Amino acid sequence: MSKKNKNKRNKKKVNYRWIIIITIVTFFLAIIVSLLAENVMRNFDILFAFITLILIILLGVFFDTIGIAVAAAREKPFHSMAAQKNKAAKYSIKLIKNAGIVSNFCNDVIGDICGIISGAAGAIIVIKITNIYDIRQLTIVSVVMSGFIASMTVGGKAIGKEVAITYSKNIMYYTGRVVMFFDEKLKLKVLDK
C-alpha cells in the first residue's frame, strides 16, 4: 500500500453536519437557558442566588470532566466487558468512538452555556448586593464577583481534568450507564451510532 493511500485512510472526515447542527442548537439553547436563568435568579434572595451560582459552576465542571474523560479513555477495556454481555460497556464504546462529538457537547456546549449563565448570575448577585447594602462602588463588587467566578471555574476544571485523566475508564463506564438509561428506559436516542 502506498504512503499516500495509508494517510488518506488514517484521516477522519470532518463532520460538517454536526458542526452546523451544534452551532444552531447552541445558539437557541443559550438564549433560552439564559432567559430562564436570569428571570428565575432575579426572584432569589442573595444566599439562594449564590448557591445557584455555585451549582451552575459545578455543572460546568462536571460536564468538562466527562468531556476530558471521553477524549482520554481507550476502547480496549470495554470490548472485553461488552463481550461478556455488559450493555453499559457497549454504550461506553459508542461514546468513545464519538469522542469528538461528546467532548464538544460536554466541554463547549454545556461548559460555555454554564459560563454565560454564571456570568449573568454573578451580575444579578452584584446588583442585589449593591442595592441591599447601598454600596456605591459597583465596580469593586463586580470585579470581586468576576474573580470569584473565574477562580471557581478554572480551579474546578483543573481538578476535573486530573480526575478525568486518572479515572477515565470509570467515568466512561458510568456515563455509558446513564446513556443506556436514556436510550432504553426513556427511549431517547443520545447517540445514533
ZAKERO-15732 format. One record per residue (C-alpha): chain; x, y, z. Coordinates in steps of 0.5 Angstrom, whole numbers. Layout:
<ropas>
ROPA  mol  px  py  pz
ROPA  A  X  Y  Z
...
</ropas>
This chain:
<ropas>
ROPA  mol  px  py  pz
ROPA  A  0  0  0
ROPA  A  3  7  -2
ROPA  A  4  12  3
ROPA  A  -1  17  0
ROPA  A  -7  12  1
ROPA  A  -5  10  8
ROPA  A  -5  17  10
ROPA  A  -12  18  7
ROPA  A  -15  12  11
ROPA  A  -12  15  17
ROPA  A  -15  22  17
ROPA  A  -22  22  19
ROPA  A  -27  26  15
ROPA  A  -29  33  18
ROPA  A  -37  32  21
ROPA  A  -39  39  18
ROPA  A  -46  37  19
ROPA  A  -45  36  27
ROPA  A  -41  43  27
ROPA  A  -47  46  23
ROPA  A  -53  43  28
ROPA  A  -49  44  34
ROPA  A  -48  51  32
ROPA  A  -55  53  31
ROPA  A  -57  49  37
ROPA  A  -52  52  42
ROPA  A  -55  59  39
ROPA  A  -62  58  41
ROPA  A  -60  54  48
ROPA  A  -56  59  50
ROPA  A  -62  64  49
ROPA  A  -67  60  52
ROPA  A  -63  58  58
ROPA  A  -60  65  59
ROPA  A  -67  68  59
ROPA  A  -70  63  64
ROPA  A  -64  63  69
ROPA  A  -64  71  69
ROPA  A  -71  71  70
ROPA  A  -71  66  76
ROPA  A  -65  69  79
ROPA  A  -68  76  80
ROPA  A  -73  73  85
ROPA  A  -68  69  89
ROPA  A  -65  72  95
ROPA  A  -57  73  96
ROPA  A  -56  67  99
ROPA  A  -60  62  95
ROPA  A  -58  66  88
ROPA  A  -50  65  91
ROPA  A  -52  57  92
ROPA  A  -55  57  85
ROPA  A  -49  61  82
ROPA  A  -44  55  85
ROPA  A  -49  50  83
ROPA  A  -48  53  76
ROPA  A  -41  53  76
ROPA  A  -40  46  79
ROPA  A  -45  43  73
ROPA  A  -40  46  68
ROPA  A  -34  43  72
ROPA  A  -38  36  72
ROPA  A  -39  36  64
ROPA  A  -32  39  63
ROPA  A  -29  33  67
ROPA  A  -34  28  62
ROPA  A  -31  31  56
ROPA  A  -24  30  58
ROPA  A  -25  23  60
ROPA  A  -28  21  54
ROPA  A  -22  24  50
ROPA  A  -17  21  55
ROPA  A  -21  14  55
ROPA  A  -19  8  51
ROPA  A  -24  3  48
ROPA  A  -20  -4  49
ROPA  A  -22  -5  57
ROPA  A  -29  -4  55
ROPA  A  -29  -9  49
ROPA  A  -28  -15  54
ROPA  A  -33  -12  58
ROPA  A  -38  -12  52
ROPA  A  -36  -19  50
ROPA  A  -39  -21  57
ROPA  A  -46  -18  55
ROPA  A  -44  -12  59
ROPA  A  -49  -7  56
ROPA  A  -46  -1  59
ROPA  A  -40  -2  56
ROPA  A  -43  -2  49
ROPA  A  -45  5  51
ROPA  A  -38  7  53
ROPA  A  -35  4  47
ROPA  A  -40  9  43
ROPA  A  -38  15  47
ROPA  A  -31  14  46
ROPA  A  -32  12  38
ROPA  A  -36  19  38
ROPA  A  -31  23  43
ROPA  A  -30  29  39
ROPA  A  -38  30  39
ROPA  A  -38  28  46
ROPA  A  -33  32  48
ROPA  A  -35  38  44
ROPA  A  -42  38  47
ROPA  A  -40  37  54
ROPA  A  -34  42  54
ROPA  A  -36  47  49
ROPA  A  -44  47  49
ROPA  A  -45  46  56
ROPA  A  -39  49  59
ROPA  A  -40  55  55
ROPA  A  -47  56  57
ROPA  A  -45  55  64
ROPA  A  -40  60  63
ROPA  A  -45  65  60
ROPA  A  -50  63  66
ROPA  A  -45  64  71
ROPA  A  -43  71  69
ROPA  A  -51  73  68
ROPA  A  -52  70  75
ROPA  A  -46  74  78
ROPA  A  -48  81  75
ROPA  A  -55  79  78
ROPA  A  -52  78  85
ROPA  A  -48  84  85
ROPA  A  -54  89  83
ROPA  A  -57  85  89
ROPA  A  -51  86  94
ROPA  A  -50  94  92
ROPA  A  -58  95  93
ROPA  A  -59  92  99
ROPA  A  -52  94  103
ROPA  A  -53  101  99
ROPA  A  -46  100  96
ROPA  A  -44  106  91
ROPA  A  -37  102  89
ROPA  A  -41  98  84
ROPA  A  -34  97  80
ROPA  A  -31  94  86
ROPA  A  -36  89  88
ROPA  A  -37  87  80
ROPA  A  -29  86  80
ROPA  A  -29  81  86
ROPA  A  -35  77  83
ROPA  A  -32  76  77
ROPA  A  -25  74  80
ROPA  A  -29  69  85
ROPA  A  -33  66  79
ROPA  A  -27  65  74
ROPA  A  -23  62  80
ROPA  A  -28  57  82
ROPA  A  -29  55  75
ROPA  A  -21  55  73
ROPA  A  -20  51  80
ROPA  A  -26  47  79
ROPA  A  -24  45  72
ROPA  A  -17  44  74
ROPA  A  -19  39  79
ROPA  A  -24  36  74
ROPA  A  -18  35  69
ROPA  A  -14  31  74
ROPA  A  -20  26  76
ROPA  A  -22  25  68
ROPA  A  -15  23  66
ROPA  A  -14  19  72
ROPA  A  -21  15  72
ROPA  A  -23  16  65
ROPA  A  -25  9  65
ROPA  A  -29  9  71
ROPA  A  -32  16  69
ROPA  A  -34  13  62
ROPA  A  -37  7  65
ROPA  A  -42  10  69
ROPA  A  -43  15  63
ROPA  A  -45  9  59
ROPA  A  -50  7  64
ROPA  A  -53  14  64
ROPA  A  -53  14  57
ROPA  A  -56  7  57
ROPA  A  -62  9  62
ROPA  A  -64  15  57
ROPA  A  -63  10  51
ROPA  A  -67  4  54
ROPA  A  -72  7  59
ROPA  A  -73  14  57
ROPA  A  -73  12  49
ROPA  A  -68  18  48
ROPA  A  -63  17  43
ROPA  A  -57  20  45
ROPA  A  -52  17  40
ROPA  A  -54  15  33
ROPA  A  -48  10  32
</ropas>
